Amino acid sequence: MPRSYESALDVMMLYRSLVERDVFTVRGGLTKQQLIALIGVAMCEPVSSGGLANYLSLPPQNVSRNAVELETKGYVTREVDPENRRQIILTLSEKGRQFISAHRKKVRDKLEESLSTLGEDERDLLVDASRVTANLLRKTLEKPARPNL
């Protein structure tokens, strides 16, 4: 594997470690899976349970179970899709919006703290590289996952 790809993989693994260590520490009484589902709803809303399962690469039954718990705790609303009554549409409730807003602020503050150690040119380069990486990851996530052989 070319060295440049190894660096990209290192960045993804380090990012995941950072998220695991710093982002998922304050969960507001939510399990890690519920928090992941809630963040997914925030990124995709309105979204069907099946669409969220696909987006998160999780089994649909796990997403459905977490969606019910999130609704019970007041973080999301679940409504029958008027165009396809077999689907449930998930959106954030006001409590969910407040939680996500506070969560994003925590992530933003942590990122700003880290970025303050870089020079302006490095920050600009990182912003550009992050934009390219985000576009690549979006395109990758749009494709269905390949089953393990």
C-alpha positions as CSV (number, residue, x, y, z in Angstrom):
1,M,0.0,0.0,0.0
2,P,1.4,3.4,-0.9
3,R,2.6,5.5,2.0
4,S,0.0,8.2,1.4
5,Y,-2.8,5.7,1.8
6,E,-1.3,4.5,5.1
7,S,-1.3,8.1,6.3
8,A,-5.0,8.4,5.4
9,L,-5.8,5.2,7.3
10,D,-3.8,6.3,10.3
11,V,-5.8,9.6,10.3
12,M,-9.1,7.6,10.3
13,M,-8.0,5.3,13.1
14,L,-6.7,8.1,15.2
15,Y,-9.9,10.1,14.6
16,R,-11.9,7.0,15.8
17,S,-9.7,6.8,18.9
18,L,-10.2,10.5,19.6
19,V,-14.0,10.1,19.2
20,E,-14.1,7.1,21.4
21,R,-12.0,8.8,24.1
22,D,-13.3,12.3,24.1
23,V,-16.6,12.5,22.3
24,F,-18.5,9.5,23.6
25,T,-17.5,10.1,27.3
26,V,-20.5,12.3,28.1
27,R,-23.6,10.5,26.9
28,G,-26.4,12.0,28.9
29,G,-27.7,8.7,30.0
30,L,-27.5,7.2,26.5
31,T,-25.7,4.0,25.6
32,K,-22.9,4.3,23.0
33,Q,-25.2,2.7,20.4
34,Q,-28.0,5.2,21.2
35,L,-25.6,8.1,20.9
36,I,-24.4,6.9,17.5
37,A,-28.0,6.5,16.4
38,L,-28.9,10.0,17.7
39,I,-25.9,11.6,15.9
40,G,-26.9,9.7,12.7
41,V,-30.5,11.1,13.0
42,A,-29.0,14.6,13.4
43,M,-26.9,14.2,10.3
44,C,-29.7,12.7,8.1
45,E,-33.0,13.8,9.4
46,P,-35.7,13.2,8.4
47,V,-34.6,9.6,7.9
48,S,-36.2,6.2,7.9
49,S,-35.0,3.6,10.3
50,G,-33.8,1.5,7.3
51,G,-32.0,4.5,5.8
52,L,-30.3,5.2,9.1
53,A,-29.3,1.6,9.5
54,N,-27.7,1.8,6.0
55,Y,-26.0,5.1,6.8
56,L,-24.6,3.8,10.0
57,S,-23.8,0.3,8.6
58,L,-25.7,-1.3,11.5
59,P,-28.3,-4.1,11.5
60,P,-31.9,-2.6,11.0
61,Q,-33.1,-4.3,14.2
62,N,-30.4,-2.5,16.3
63,V,-31.3,0.8,14.8
64,S,-35.1,0.2,15.4
65,R,-34.5,-0.8,19.0
66,N,-32.3,2.2,19.7
67,A,-34.8,4.5,18.0
68,V,-37.6,3.2,20.3
69,E,-35.3,3.9,23.3
70,L,-34.4,7.4,22.0
71,E,-38.1,8.2,21.6
72,T,-38.8,6.9,25.1
73,K,-36.1,9.1,26.5
74,G,-37.5,12.1,24.5
75,Y,-34.5,12.6,22.0
76,V,-36.3,11.7,18.8
77,T,-39.8,11.5,17.3
78,R,-40.9,8.4,15.3
79,E,-43.7,8.9,12.8
80,V,-45.2,6.6,10.2
81,D,-44.1,7.7,6.7
82,P,-47.3,9.0,5.0
83,E,-46.0,7.9,1.6
84,N,-45.0,4.4,2.8
85,R,-46.9,3.4,5.9
86,R,-44.4,0.5,6.5
87,Q,-41.6,2.9,7.2
88,I,-40.9,4.9,10.3
89,I,-39.4,8.4,9.9
90,L,-37.0,9.6,12.6
91,T,-36.4,13.3,13.5
92,L,-34.8,15.0,16.4
93,S,-37.1,16.3,19.2
94,E,-36.3,19.6,20.9
95,K,-34.5,17.7,23.6
96,G,-32.5,15.9,20.9
97,R,-31.6,19.2,19.2
98,Q,-30.4,20.6,22.5
99,F,-28.3,17.5,23.2
100,I,-26.8,17.5,19.7
101,S,-26.1,21.2,20.0
102,A,-24.2,20.7,23.3
103,H,-22.4,17.7,21.8
104,R,-21.3,19.6,18.8
105,K,-20.0,22.4,21.0
106,K,-17.9,20.0,22.9
107,V,-16.4,18.5,19.7
108,R,-15.9,22.0,18.3
109,D,-14.2,23.2,21.5
110,K,-11.9,20.2,21.5
111,L,-11.0,20.7,17.8
112,E,-10.4,24.4,18.3
113,E,-8.0,23.6,21.2
114,S,-6.1,21.2,19.0
115,L,-6.0,23.5,16.0
116,S,-4.6,26.4,18.0
117,T,-1.3,24.6,18.1
118,L,-1.0,24.8,14.3
119,G,0.1,27.7,12.2
120,E,-2.3,29.4,9.8
121,D,-0.9,27.7,6.7
122,E,-1.2,24.3,8.4
123,R,-4.8,25.0,9.5
124,D,-5.7,26.1,5.9
125,L,-4.1,22.9,4.5
126,L,-6.0,20.8,7.1
127,V,-9.3,22.4,6.2
128,D,-8.8,21.7,2.5
129,A,-7.7,18.1,3.2
130,S,-10.6,17.6,5.5
131,R,-13.1,18.8,2.9
132,V,-11.6,16.3,0.3
133,T,-11.7,13.5,3.0
134,A,-15.3,14.3,3.9
135,N,-16.4,14.1,0.2
136,L,-14.5,10.8,-0.2
137,L,-16.1,9.3,2.8
138,R,-19.6,10.5,1.8
139,K,-19.2,8.9,-1.6
140,T,-17.9,5.7,0.0
141,L,-20.9,5.6,2.4
142,E,-23.3,6.0,-0.4
143,K,-22.2,2.7,-1.9
144,P,-23.7,-0.4,-0.3
145,A,-21.2,-2.3,1.9
146,R,-19.7,-5.4,0.3
147,P,-20.4,-8.6,2.2
148,N,-17.4,-10.3,3.7
149,L,-16.3,-13.2,1.6
